[in-house]
Amino acid sequence: MNSNGNKSRGGSSQKRNKPADSSRKPKPRGSTRGSISGRTLNPTKQSSSVDDKVVRHAPKAAVVADDSHKLQKMLAQAGMGSRREMEEVIKAGRVTINGKVAETGDRVGPEDVVRVDKRPVKLQFAGENTRILLYHKQEGEIVSRDDPEGRTDVFEKLPRIRGGKWISVGRLDFNTSGLLVFTTSGELANRLMHPRFEVQRQYAVRILGELTDEQMKLLRTGIELEDGLAKFDELADQGGEGSNHWYHVVLREGRNREVRRMFESIGLTVSRLMRVRFGIINMPPRLKRGQWLELEPKQVAQVMKWADTLIPHHDIDSAVD
């Protein structure tokens, strides 16, 4: 992994405030299978074991066996049009692979030469041109390039890209800290954010008070909020004493202030909220608040392969494109 986590404003010179023992955040431990911190959570396709504690390996059954991809997807990713438009172009016989007329369903790899209307097309394969950046967001920062109140935005802290821009994969609200994922690929960002793929988000939550067994059951089975039913896939007690208590929660969507609203709906206040995982990407243990770190090409390729294997949990035809 590149050590490009530059010491931007407030970087390594900023010391963490150490809370009293009763409110201290659970400390991550090593590479416990299926877990972020000490208490083991149920392993899932999006939370299996990890080699360097940053990008987790997807299960073997979910990993694509080769580097080939569907032709229409690669043409769309190269900016030639939408996937459906590319399917029509292929059907019209306007696309060739290594000199042969392509057919719908053909797959291409890095070594193939693809032409549209006899003109070569530069295809972008996993990890070749796509970049992924991780940022440790601090409380009091916004995830927006345009804020009428003039508050500090996270994009000011990121390295500049010549001829491109960083796309945020989801957001965190003003008072939430933790892992933010950025990429240069609009298609990757949209896939990870689209509700139909239900990508996991894991948070460390500190509340004032302690959950009862009945409240924990309710949070797991579902609570009706003003914008629909919400529930945690996983909810694990992480300990604490006095008025502060820590929990790790996992959910598969990113509605506005969803975690906070779920606890508020049962009469409990969240005093601290930190995202520690997005999909198979963990918060790097050494990434300090206000700093960024860019994934290496092999890690980018791993993330993109995993994203390509995500299966919609709803009917694709009825989902919003």
Legacy VTK file of the C-alpha trace (Angstrom):
# vtk DataFile Version 3.0
C-alpha trace
ASCII
DATASET POLYDATA
POINTS 321 float
0.000 0.000 0.000
1.257 3.418 -0.919
2.316 5.515 2.015
0.732 8.555 0.418
-1.302 9.315 3.514
0.038 12.832 3.446
0.051 14.909 6.569
-2.578 17.362 5.416
-3.880 19.999 7.756
-4.349 18.501 11.168
-2.545 15.272 10.033
-0.046 13.493 12.229
0.425 16.482 14.497
-3.090 16.006 15.791
-3.182 13.878 18.935
-6.180 11.759 19.794
-8.055 12.770 22.902
-7.985 9.808 25.274
-11.374 9.426 26.944
-11.842 7.970 30.365
-11.933 4.159 30.632
-15.723 4.144 30.685
-15.978 5.737 27.245
-12.924 4.389 25.437
-13.554 3.010 21.959
-12.954 -0.760 21.631
-9.445 -1.425 20.367
-9.135 -3.529 17.196
-7.315 -6.826 17.537
-5.212 -8.409 14.832
-6.906 -10.392 12.101
-9.704 -12.187 13.946
-11.766 -13.924 11.287
-14.998 -12.088 10.477
-14.375 -9.330 13.013
-13.119 -5.766 13.230
-12.494 -5.599 16.942
-12.194 -8.098 19.731
-15.702 -9.567 19.614
-16.217 -11.827 16.618
-19.099 -11.002 14.296
-20.776 -13.474 11.978
-18.626 -13.775 8.826
-20.373 -12.905 5.573
-19.391 -12.565 1.940
-18.465 -8.973 2.635
-16.635 -9.599 5.900
-14.320 -12.564 5.401
-10.660 -12.793 6.424
-8.100 -10.180 5.499
-4.402 -10.258 4.672
-3.243 -6.732 5.498
-6.295 -5.588 7.480
-7.370 -3.114 4.787
-8.808 -4.959 1.786
-10.508 -8.213 2.740
-10.516 -11.231 0.455
-13.850 -12.215 -1.053
-14.723 -15.917 -0.768
-13.076 -18.089 -3.425
-16.428 -18.962 -4.954
-17.152 -15.283 -5.530
-13.868 -14.422 -7.258
-13.789 -14.284 -11.039
-11.458 -16.981 -12.360
-9.841 -14.875 -15.084
-9.351 -11.258 -16.103
-12.022 -11.224 -18.801
-15.136 -9.082 -18.669
-18.308 -8.698 -20.686
-17.682 -6.706 -23.842
-20.635 -4.325 -23.428
-19.551 -3.510 -19.876
-16.001 -2.666 -20.936
-17.199 -0.484 -23.815
-19.520 1.404 -21.466
-16.702 1.812 -18.950
-14.552 3.270 -21.733
-17.150 6.029 -22.238
-18.656 4.715 -25.482
-22.220 4.818 -24.147
-24.509 2.901 -21.816
-24.405 -0.889 -21.587
-27.722 -1.178 -23.414
-26.478 1.109 -26.182
-23.338 -0.989 -26.499
-25.414 -4.158 -26.761
-27.202 -2.631 -29.766
-23.885 -1.583 -31.318
-22.596 -5.141 -30.904
-25.767 -6.628 -32.413
-25.357 -4.316 -35.392
-21.986 -5.909 -36.128
-20.022 -2.714 -35.562
-17.638 -4.203 -32.994
-14.721 -6.559 -33.609
-12.452 -8.482 -31.241
-9.050 -9.332 -32.690
-10.436 -8.821 -36.189
-13.552 -10.981 -35.740
-17.083 -9.576 -35.517
-18.186 -9.648 -31.874
-21.398 -11.136 -30.550
-23.501 -10.279 -27.511
-22.084 -12.098 -24.492
-18.480 -12.116 -25.714
-15.829 -11.465 -23.078
-12.584 -9.558 -23.487
-9.305 -9.406 -21.593
-6.297 -7.087 -21.453
-4.659 -8.760 -24.459
-7.634 -8.383 -26.817
-7.838 -5.674 -29.484
-11.323 -4.194 -29.692
-12.531 -1.883 -32.445
-15.806 -0.022 -32.887
-16.541 1.068 -36.460
-12.945 -0.008 -37.261
-11.511 2.394 -34.691
-9.509 0.915 -31.766
-10.962 1.400 -28.293
-8.763 1.603 -25.185
-10.465 -0.555 -22.559
-9.939 -0.032 -18.849
-9.474 -3.238 -16.897
-9.570 -3.684 -13.155
-6.739 -1.850 -11.458
-5.219 -0.383 -14.651
-6.535 3.178 -14.473
-9.006 3.193 -11.609
-7.733 4.641 -8.357
-9.183 4.178 -4.859
-8.410 6.415 -1.919
-9.273 5.940 1.752
-9.732 8.920 4.043
-10.200 9.063 7.819
-12.925 11.668 8.216
-13.001 13.774 11.342
-16.107 15.074 13.062
-16.871 18.580 11.853
-16.046 17.941 8.189
-18.572 17.721 5.348
-18.522 15.471 2.292
-19.377 18.119 -0.292
-17.543 20.463 -2.628
-20.112 23.213 -2.181
-21.214 24.353 1.263
-22.943 27.746 1.710
-21.800 27.818 5.345
-18.146 27.561 4.348
-17.396 24.555 6.536
-14.303 22.407 6.009
-14.890 19.805 3.308
-12.976 16.566 2.954
-12.112 17.214 -0.699
-9.743 19.973 0.416
-7.658 17.286 2.129
-7.336 14.951 -0.875
-4.539 14.927 -3.479
-5.418 16.602 -6.765
-5.883 14.571 -9.929
-4.822 15.993 -13.272
-7.760 15.843 -15.667
-10.048 14.042 -13.211
-11.696 14.158 -9.815
-12.346 12.011 -6.764
-15.854 10.583 -6.450
-17.127 9.868 -2.968
-18.602 6.405 -2.430
-21.401 7.522 -0.131
-21.176 10.102 2.621
-20.891 10.538 6.355
-22.806 13.256 8.170
-21.184 16.259 9.827
-20.889 14.643 13.282
-19.802 11.181 12.104
-16.160 10.162 11.709
-14.384 7.218 10.155
-13.804 5.556 6.807
-14.603 7.346 3.557
-13.882 5.673 0.205
-13.113 7.697 -2.931
-12.527 6.497 -6.483
-11.933 7.876 -9.968
-14.422 5.380 -11.455
-17.999 6.598 -11.665
-19.231 3.094 -12.489
-17.515 1.573 -9.450
-18.867 4.311 -7.172
-22.415 3.874 -8.473
-22.270 0.110 -8.083
-21.093 0.301 -4.475
-23.688 2.937 -3.577
-26.701 1.487 -5.425
-29.302 0.239 -2.898
-30.009 -2.939 -4.872
-26.542 -4.350 -4.107
-26.917 -3.788 -0.340
-23.204 -3.321 0.373
-22.435 -3.626 4.084
-21.409 -0.680 6.238
-20.024 -1.330 9.716
-19.932 1.250 12.498
-18.626 1.567 16.035
-21.377 3.253 18.051
-21.175 4.776 21.518
-24.485 5.437 23.223
-25.559 6.975 26.492
-27.036 3.988 28.270
-27.159 0.288 27.523
-29.441 -1.760 25.290
-31.826 -4.235 26.820
-32.320 -7.669 25.236
-35.696 -6.530 23.954
-34.215 -3.399 22.340
-31.431 -5.435 20.695
-34.013 -7.820 19.251
-36.031 -4.871 17.932
-33.002 -3.298 16.242
-32.203 -6.617 14.550
-35.744 -7.392 13.377
-36.556 -3.869 12.210
-37.789 -0.459 13.295
-40.193 1.639 11.258
-38.673 5.067 10.552
-40.306 7.926 8.651
-38.624 6.750 5.438
-39.232 3.017 5.859
-38.150 -0.061 7.774
-34.562 -0.124 9.090
-32.648 -2.924 10.799
-29.126 -4.036 11.683
-27.767 -7.191 10.055
-25.424 -7.542 13.013
-25.371 -5.939 16.440
-22.571 -6.769 18.897
-21.995 -5.505 22.437
-18.454 -4.120 22.752
-18.546 -3.240 26.425
-18.208 -0.082 28.493
-18.949 1.168 31.967
-20.938 3.972 33.489
-23.085 6.039 31.130
-21.212 5.133 27.941
-21.518 1.845 26.105
-20.045 0.698 22.769
-21.644 -1.454 20.075
-20.634 -2.572 16.597
-23.451 -2.534 14.064
-23.716 -3.615 10.428
-26.351 -2.509 7.946
-26.745 -2.708 4.168
-27.842 0.793 3.219
-26.792 4.380 3.709
-29.858 6.483 4.453
-29.323 9.884 6.056
-28.469 9.593 9.780
-29.944 6.088 9.773
-27.906 4.650 12.653
-28.568 7.667 14.866
-32.283 7.669 14.064
-32.621 3.978 14.871
-31.213 4.467 18.359
-33.202 7.671 18.860
-36.402 5.804 17.989
-35.956 3.639 21.112
-35.036 6.587 23.318
-31.228 6.359 23.231
-28.730 9.014 22.144
-25.643 8.267 20.060
-22.723 10.213 21.525
-20.159 8.996 18.996
-20.393 7.267 15.623
-17.500 5.979 13.528
-17.557 3.942 10.313
-14.922 1.185 10.380
-15.730 -0.810 7.228
-17.356 -0.353 3.820
-17.922 -3.624 1.942
-14.585 -5.503 1.972
-12.586 -2.362 2.780
-11.513 -1.841 6.394
-10.353 1.339 8.035
-6.530 0.982 8.021
-5.355 0.800 11.656
-2.478 3.226 10.980
-4.567 5.825 9.123
-4.830 8.859 11.391
-7.691 11.341 11.427
-7.530 13.851 8.605
-5.161 11.713 6.518
-5.620 9.741 3.286
-4.076 6.580 1.916
-4.245 5.264 -1.665
-4.670 1.568 -2.452
-2.071 -0.206 -4.538
-3.092 -1.420 -8.026
-3.390 -5.046 -6.862
-5.753 -3.989 -4.080
-7.780 -1.873 -6.499
-8.088 -4.913 -8.777
-9.281 -6.992 -5.833
-11.960 -4.450 -4.932
-13.147 -4.196 -8.530
-13.346 -7.966 -8.926
-15.386 -8.164 -5.732
-17.674 -5.359 -6.925
-18.174 -7.187 -10.207
-19.455 -10.270 -8.337
-22.064 -8.412 -6.253
-25.499 -9.919 -6.798
-28.560 -7.634 -6.631
-30.871 -8.484 -3.736
-33.860 -7.171 -5.674
-35.188 -7.610 -9.173
-32.769 -5.736 -11.438
-35.509 -4.873 -13.914
-37.471 -3.043 -11.236
-34.460 -1.188 -9.825
-33.626 2.370 -10.774
-30.737 2.547 -13.274
LINES 1 322
321 0 1 2 3 4 5 6 7 8 9 10 11 12 13 14 15 16 17 18 19 20 21 22 23 24 25 26 27 28 29 30 31 32 33 34 35 36 37 38 39 40 41 42 43 44 45 46 47 48 49 50 51 52 53 54 55 56 57 58 59 60 61 62 63 64 65 66 67 68 69 70 71 72 73 74 75 76 77 78 79 80 81 82 83 84 85 86 87 88 89 90 91 92 93 94 95 96 97 98 99 100 101 102 103 104 105 106 107 108 109 110 111 112 113 114 115 116 117 118 119 120 121 122 123 124 125 126 127 128 129 130 131 132 133 134 135 136 137 138 139 140 141 142 143 144 145 146 147 148 149 150 151 152 153 154 155 156 157 158 159 160 161 162 163 164 165 166 167 168 169 170 171 172 173 174 175 176 177 178 179 180 181 182 183 184 185 186 187 188 189 190 191 192 193 194 195 196 197 198 199 200 201 202 203 204 205 206 207 208 209 210 211 212 213 214 215 216 217 218 219 220 221 222 223 224 225 226 227 228 229 230 231 232 233 234 235 236 237 238 239 240 241 242 243 244 245 246 247 248 249 250 251 252 253 254 255 256 257 258 259 260 261 262 263 264 265 266 267 268 269 270 271 272 273 274 275 276 277 278 279 280 281 282 283 284 285 286 287 288 289 290 291 292 293 294 295 296 297 298 299 300 301 302 303 304 305 306 307 308 309 310 311 312 313 314 315 316 317 318 319 320
